[in-house]
Amino acid sequence: MSPEQYVQEKAAASGSSFYYAFLFLPPPRRAAITAFYAFCREVDDVVDETQDVGVAATKLAWWRKEVAAAFAGNPSHPVMKALMPHVAAYDIRAEHLNAVIEGCEMDLQQTRYLDFPGLARYCHLVAGVVGEVASGIFGRTTPETVAYAHKLGLAMQLTNIIRDVGDDARRGRIYLPVNELQQFGVKANEILLRSKPWGYSERFTALMKFQAERAHQLYDEAFALLPAADRTAQKPGLMMANIYRALLVEIEREDFQVLHQRISLTPLRKLWIAMKTNWKR
């Protein structure tokens, strides 16, 4: 299997909403974003699929060495072999990749965030930086587009957090800020037990509505930051944003029943949203 085939299979197998946006890109940009996304999946999988924290830390340390070696001209992993031909054209830097690794290392070091600024730092690493790199691959002409990409990455990561409350609790993690749990009178144990119907109190629903309203506000702020000059080039990012926001609305319709299940959109609906976004001027 060639490196290009490897990253293609890695991206397609994830079933992510990102994959649908990639379909609308010209081949060189599609190859670059697919390789970059495969890198993000590789390091994220280290945390999600490795139960031993020490082993996971060792694997992430290996990825740091691999990034350094790749930028020194000696990539060994198929993901880095697929990515390196594109780094100069799209200004993908080692610091970008190391930031994503740092975000995954945070998952090994802490399972709670005291407040939203602390959570936002984590989101910056695992989503904001990803948005910055993606916007460069899609094509940008102004610095304002970087600010848009970071804000959009934050909105999308918060959507992920809302969707994955139950899945994260199963791993002993709660990404909802501790002071906001306290604000709404929700105990961590209620979330960690993931029980239905006991966990779905009015307090929990109010907490989740608060999270969703913040995410919606961030989507609006991000869209307002996108310069008109880059709107066409950034359509793949807008496709992903519209898919994620539709997911957020679906979660709201399901009354935030996220403790015992993972709410998702069908592949056909994701593709339809991407197509509609592509047609919109």
C-alpha positions in Angstrom: 0.0 0.0 0.0 1.4 3.4 -0.9 1.4 6.3 1.6 -1.3 8.0 -0.5 -3.5 4.9 -0.3 -2.8 4.6 3.4 -4.0 8.1 4.3 -7.0 7.8 1.9 -8.1 4.6 3.7 -7.5 6.2 7.1 -9.6 9.3 6.3 -12.4 7.3 4.7 -12.6 4.7 7.5 -13.1 7.3 10.2 -16.6 8.2 8.8 -15.9 11.8 9.8 -17.8 14.8 8.5 -14.5 16.2 7.3 -14.3 13.5 4.6 -17.3 14.8 2.8 -15.8 18.3 2.4 -12.6 16.8 1.0 -14.5 15.4 -2.0 -15.1 18.9 -3.4 -11.4 19.9 -3.4 -9.1 19.7 -6.5 -6.7 16.8 -6.3 -3.6 18.5 -5.0 -5.5 20.2 -2.1 -7.5 17.0 -1.5 -4.3 15.0 -1.2 -2.8 17.5 1.3 -5.9 17.7 3.6 -6.3 14.0 3.5 -2.7 13.4 4.6 -3.0 16.1 7.3 -6.3 14.7 8.6 -4.8 11.2 8.7 -2.0 12.5 10.8 -4.6 14.0 13.2 -6.4 10.7 13.3 -3.2 8.8 14.1 -2.3 10.8 17.1 -5.8 11.1 18.4 -6.2 7.3 18.1 -3.2 6.9 20.4 -5.2 8.4 23.2 -8.5 6.8 22.4 -7.3 3.3 21.7 -4.4 2.9 24.2 -5.6 2.1 27.7 -2.1 2.3 29.4 -1.2 6.0 29.9 2.5 5.3 29.9 2.3 3.4 26.6 0.2 6.2 25.1 2.7 8.8 26.2 5.6 6.8 24.7 3.7 6.6 21.4 3.1 10.4 21.3 6.7 11.0 22.1 7.5 8.8 19.1 5.3 10.9 16.9 7.2 14.1 18.0 10.4 12.4 16.9 8.8 11.3 13.6 7.7 14.9 13.0 11.2 16.2 13.6 12.7 13.5 11.4 10.2 14.2 8.6 10.9 17.9 8.5 14.6 17.0 8.5 13.9 15.0 5.3 13.6 11.5 6.8 9.9 10.5 7.2 9.3 6.8 8.1 5.6 6.6 8.7 3.3 6.5 5.6 1.3 9.4 7.0 4.3 11.6 7.1 5.5 10.4 3.7 2.1 11.4 2.2 2.1 14.7 4.0 5.6 16.1 3.5 5.3 16.8 -0.3 2.6 19.3 0.6 4.1 21.2 3.5 5.9 23.9 1.5 3.0 24.6 -0.8 0.5 25.1 2.1 2.8 26.4 4.9 2.3 23.4 7.1 4.9 23.7 9.8 6.3 21.3 12.4 4.9 23.5 15.1 1.4 22.9 13.8 1.8 19.1 14.1 3.4 19.4 17.5 0.5 21.5 18.7 -1.9 18.7 17.8 0.3 16.2 19.6 0.4 18.5 22.6 -3.4 18.6 22.7 -3.5 14.8 22.7 -0.9 14.8 25.5 -3.3 17.0 27.6 -5.8 14.1 27.4 -3.3 11.9 29.1 -2.6 14.5 31.8 -6.0 15.6 32.8 -9.6 14.5 32.7 -11.3 17.7 33.9 -11.1 21.4 33.1 -11.8 23.9 35.8 -13.2 26.6 33.6 -13.9 27.5 30.0 -10.5 29.4 29.4 -8.7 26.1 30.3 -10.9 24.1 28.0 -10.4 26.7 25.2 -6.7 26.2 25.5 -7.2 22.5 24.8 -9.6 23.2 21.9 -7.0 25.6 20.4 -4.5 22.8 20.2 -6.7 20.0 18.9 -9.1 22.1 16.7 -8.0 25.7 16.3 -4.6 24.8 14.9 -6.2 22.1 12.8 -8.6 24.8 11.4 -5.6 27.1 10.7 -3.8 24.4 8.7 -7.0 23.4 6.9 -7.8 27.0 5.9 -4.3 27.3 4.4 -4.8 24.1 2.4 -8.2 25.3 1.2 -6.7 28.6 0.1 -6.6 31.9 2.0 -5.5 35.4 1.0 -6.0 37.4 4.2 -4.9 37.1 7.9 -8.5 37.5 9.0 -9.2 34.0 7.6 -6.9 32.5 10.2 -9.0 34.1 13.0 -12.1 32.7 11.4 -10.6 29.2 11.2 -9.6 29.3 14.9 -13.0 30.4 16.0 -14.7 27.9 13.8 -12.4 25.1 15.1 -13.5 26.0 18.7 -17.2 25.9 17.7 -16.8 22.5 16.1 -14.8 21.1 19.0 -17.5 22.2 21.4 -20.0 20.5 19.3 -17.9 17.3 19.5 -17.7 17.7 23.3 -21.5 18.0 23.5 -22.1 15.0 21.3 -19.5 12.9 23.1 -20.4 13.5 26.7 -21.4 9.8 27.2 -18.5 8.4 25.3 -16.0 10.6 27.1 -17.6 9.6 30.5 -17.0 6.0 29.6 -13.3 6.8 29.5 -13.5 8.7 32.8 -13.3 12.1 31.1 -15.6 15.2 31.5 -14.8 18.1 29.2 -17.6 20.3 30.5 -16.0 22.9 32.7 -16.1 22.1 36.4 -17.3 25.6 37.4 -20.2 25.3 34.9 -21.2 21.9 36.3 -21.3 23.6 39.7 -23.3 26.5 38.3 -26.1 24.2 37.1 -25.9 21.9 40.1 -24.8 18.8 38.1 -22.5 16.4 39.9 -19.7 14.7 38.0 -20.9 11.3 39.2 -24.2 11.9 37.4 -22.3 12.1 34.1 -19.8 9.4 34.8 -22.6 6.9 35.6 -24.2 7.6 32.2 -27.5 6.2 33.4 -30.9 6.7 31.8 -33.2 8.2 32.8 -31.6 9.2 36.1 -28.8 11.3 34.6 -31.2 13.3 32.4 -32.2 15.8 35.0 -33.5 19.3 34.3 -30.2 20.5 35.7 -28.3 18.5 33.1 -30.5 19.7 30.3 -30.0 23.3 31.4 -26.2 22.8 31.5 -26.3 21.3 27.9 -28.4 24.1 26.6 -25.8 26.6 28.0 -23.1 24.7 26.1 -25.1 24.6 22.9 -25.9 28.3 23.0 -22.2 29.1 23.4 -21.3 26.9 20.4 -24.0 28.6 18.2 -22.6 32.0 19.2 -19.1 30.9 18.2 -20.4 29.6 14.8 -22.0 33.0 14.2 -18.8 34.9 15.3 -16.7 32.7 13.0 -18.9 33.2 10.0 -18.7 37.0 10.6 -14.9 36.9 10.6 -14.6 35.2 7.2 -13.6 37.8 4.6 -15.7 37.8 1.4 -12.5 37.4 -0.7 -11.9 34.0 0.8 -15.4 32.7 1.0 -15.3 30.6 -2.1 -11.9 29.0 -1.3 -13.1 28.2 2.3 -16.2 26.4 1.2 -14.9 23.0 2.4 -14.6 24.5 5.9 -18.1 25.9 5.6 -19.3 22.5 4.6 -17.9 21.0 7.7 -19.3 23.8 9.8 -22.8 23.4 8.4 -22.6 19.6 9.0 -21.5 20.1 12.5 -24.1 22.8 13.2 -26.8 20.5 11.8 -25.6 17.8 14.2 -25.8 20.4 17.1 -29.4 21.1 16.1 -30.2 17.4 16.0 -28.8 17.0 19.5 -31.0 19.9 20.6 -34.0 18.2 19.0 -33.2 15.0 20.9 -33.2 17.0 24.1 -29.5 16.4 24.7 -29.9 12.6 25.2 -26.1 12.1 24.9 -25.2 10.2 28.0 -26.3 6.7 26.8 -26.0 7.2 23.0 -24.0 8.9 20.3 -26.3 11.1 18.2 -25.1 11.4 14.5 -26.2 12.4 11.0 -26.6 9.8 8.3 -23.9 9.8 5.5 -26.5 10.8 3.0 -27.5 13.9 5.0 -23.9 14.9 5.5 -23.3 14.7 1.7 -26.5 16.6 1.0 -25.4 19.4 3.4 -22.0 19.5 1.8 -23.5 19.7 -1.7 -25.9 22.5 -0.7 -23.0 24.5 0.8 -21.0 24.0 -2.4 -23.9 25.3 -4.6 -24.5 28.4 -2.4 -22.8 31.5 -3.7 
